[in-house]
Amino acid sequence: MLKTTILLADAQYLVRVGLRCILAKHPDFEVVGEVANEEDLAAALQVLHPDVVILDYDGPDNFSRDSINTILAHSPAPKILIISEDRDKNAIFKVLESGVQSFLTKTCDEQEIADAVRAAVKGDKFFCTRIVDILLEKSFGKADSCAPTPLSPREIEIVQLVAKGYIAKEIADLLHLSTHTVYTHRKNIMKKLQLQTPSELMLYALNNGILELN
């Protein structure tokens, strides 16, 4: 089995130990190293060439948002999964805009961490609920866009339900459609919007104000 190699970059020893133990339960992961500061991070990247770096950039005197640039400047650049308790919304947006596609908080569970690593490897976006909530606030704080959506009313309904976490069978029951019809709609939606993953579809819903809040 080809394993995903992972470098842990966190100032807190207990967090690194906890992540190592969690990731060791998954046979497709291999933690190849851990570092506690940016100087060691740069050196480890040169030697280990990990597939993924799990980083908490919010460690005073250890890591910072510049640590992300250090990782992205490495060739080949590893994927980055942020696991941080940073509560500064502006800082989080700057991190996401810098090229980070996966972001969790330290309240996330084992399955979310494993799923986020696998998504990062594939280049998919992965955000935990708290980060999605922040994105949602940002989206609805913007002026409404005048650009028309390329989706039909039925497709918009399906996007809203997918973004809320409903599976195809549940959507079919709610809209009185067959499951096959729902899958067809989803395929057409992804093709129209040139998206690849459900996470990207959720962001589309947020950014275009079509995710209804109940």
N, C-alpha and C positions, 0 to 999 in steps of 0.2 A: 504494500500500500504506500502510495506517495503521500507523505505527511506535509501538513502546513507548518512551517517553522515560524516560531513566534518569539519576539523579544519583549520582555516586560520592562517598562520604563516608568517607575513610580517611586517617589521619595520615601514612601512608607513601607518598612520592612514587612509588617504584618499583611499589608495588601498584596505585596508581591508573593508572599508565601501562600495566601489564600487563592490567588489567581493560578499559581502553579498547581496547587492541589486540584482545583476545579478542572483545569485544562488537561491534567494527567488522566482524567476519567474518560477522555475521548481519544480513541486510538488513531484518529486522523490528525491529531495535533501533537507538536513537539516543541516544548519550550527550550530554546537553545541558549538563552541567557537572560540576565536581569541586570538593570542598572539603576542607580539612585540619583544620578545627576547628569547634566547635559554633556559635560566633558567625557564621561564614560560612555554616554550614548553615541557620540560621534565615533569613538574608537571601536565600539561594538559593531556598529553598522559596517565599518570597513572590514572587520574580520568575519562576522557571522552571516551577513547578507540575508536577513530574515525575510520571509514572505509578508509578515504582518508585525507591526509594532503596536502594542497596547500601551497607551500613554495617558498619564495625568499631567497635563501641562500646567496645572494650577498648584504647583509646589514651590512656595517662596524660596529663593536661593538655590533651587535645584533644577526646576524646569520652568519654561514659560511658553508663550505662543511662538517664540522664535525656535523652540525645539521642533515644532512642526516643519518649519522651513529647513532645519537641519536634516530631517528625515526625507523630505521631498527632494532635497538637493542630491541625495545619495543616488547612485546609478548602479543597478536599477532601483528605482524608488519603491520601498515597501508600501503596502497598504497601511492605513492608519485607523485604529479603533481607539477613540477617546473613551476613557472611563473616569469621570471626574465629578466632584461635588460643586463645581463652579456654579454659582447662582446669578452671576452677572449676565443678563440677557444680551447686552451689547457685545460682551466678550464671546459669548457662545456663537452669536451670528458671525463675528469676525473669524472665528475658528472654522465654521462651516464654509464661509466664503473663501477660505484659504486653500480649500481642496479636500478637506476631511469629509468623508461620506457616512461614517458610522459614529454614533455618539450615544453612550449610555451613562447613567449615574451609578453611584456605588450602592444604590438600593436594588439594583437589578439582580435577578436570580441566575442560577447556573445555565438554564436553557437559553435565556436571552443572551448571555455572554457567548455561548457556543454558536447560536444562530448569527450573532453579530460578526463573529470571526469568519464564519463561512460566507456571509454576505460580503464582507470586506474583500475576501480573496477573489470573489467574482466581480468586484467593482460595483456591487449593488449598494444602495443606500439602506441604512438600518438605524432607526432612532427609537429610543424607549418612549414610553407614554409622556414622561415629564418634558422631554425635548420636543415631542410633537405638540404638546400644549403651548410651549413657547413659540414654536413656528406658527401655530394657529393664531396666537395673539398678534404676532407680527403681520400675518396675512391680513387680518381684519382691521389692523391699524392703518393700512394703506388706503389711498384713494381707490375707489372702484375703477377697474379697467374698462375702457370703452370697446376693447377688442371683442368681437363676437366669438363665441365658442363654436368649434366645428362639430359639436356633438348634437344629436337629436334630443328632444325632451326625454325619451325613454332611456337613451344612453346616459344622460345626466342623472336620472334616477338610479341607474345601476352604479355609476361612479360614486354617488353619495353613499350607497349601501356598502360597496366594497371598501371605501375609505373608513367606514364605521366598523369594519371588521366582520361583516356578514360573509358566510361562504355561499357558494353557488346554489346549493339546495335551499338555503334559507331565503335567498333573494328570489328564487323561483316561486317559493310558497307565498312570499309577501306580494309579489307582482302578478301572481296567477299565470306564470309561464312554465314551460318545461325547463328542466335543468340544461338540456342541450341548447335551448334558445339563449339561456343566460350565458353559457360558454361562448356561443357564437357572437353575442353582443360584446362580451369582454374582449374577444380576439379582435373584433373590428375596432373597438375603442383604442386598444393598445396600438394597432396599426395606424389609425388616424393620427394619434398623438405622438407616434414614434417613441413609445415608451417600452421598457423591457420588464419592469418589476412592479408588484403591488405598491411598494414603497414610493416609487416614482409617481404612480397614479394618485396616491394620497397627497403627495406634495402638489401635484397638478390641481387637485380639488381645493387644497388650501390656498394656493397662490391665485386661483381664479374665482374664489369666493363662492364655490358651488357646494361646499360641504355645509349642510344645515346643522345648526346647533339646537338640540332639544333638551 
